[in-house]
Amino acid sequence: MNAGSGIQYVGGHHQTARRDIHGVAGHQLAGQGLHADLEAIRSALDELRLSAAERQSAERELSAVEDAVGGETPDREQAGHHLQELTSGLERAGAGATLIDALGRIAQWLGPLGAGVLTLFGH
């Protein structure tokens, strides 16, 4: 758990720690880093050797993750469920390792709801 203001004083200067989540009026919005990871996954899907059924499933699950985090109040439970389905399907297809960094960052953003995805990667 992080506590404090996020301001560090170093050599007379202050630095503000940044995160991908910004509190706005009691809501947590997904930041640019999360959306960049989702876009990277979508782009990488085009390059993967997947069967038609595997590709359709991956695209459906990725779209569901994007929908879940795209609203005013992200639905982390739904995002976690669909991210785990996406990751499991890619692992079964032998393609999960290609996207491990982006999938892992999204799972970490989800917190406990992303634990299943991290377990698939052995974290």
ABEGO torsion letter per residue (X at the ends): XBBEAGBBBBGGBBBBBBBABBBBGGBBBBBAAAAAAAAAAAAAAAABBBBAAAAAAAAAAAAAAAAAAABABBBAAAAAAAAAAAAAAAAAAGAAAAAAAAAAAAAAAAEAAAAAAAAAAGX
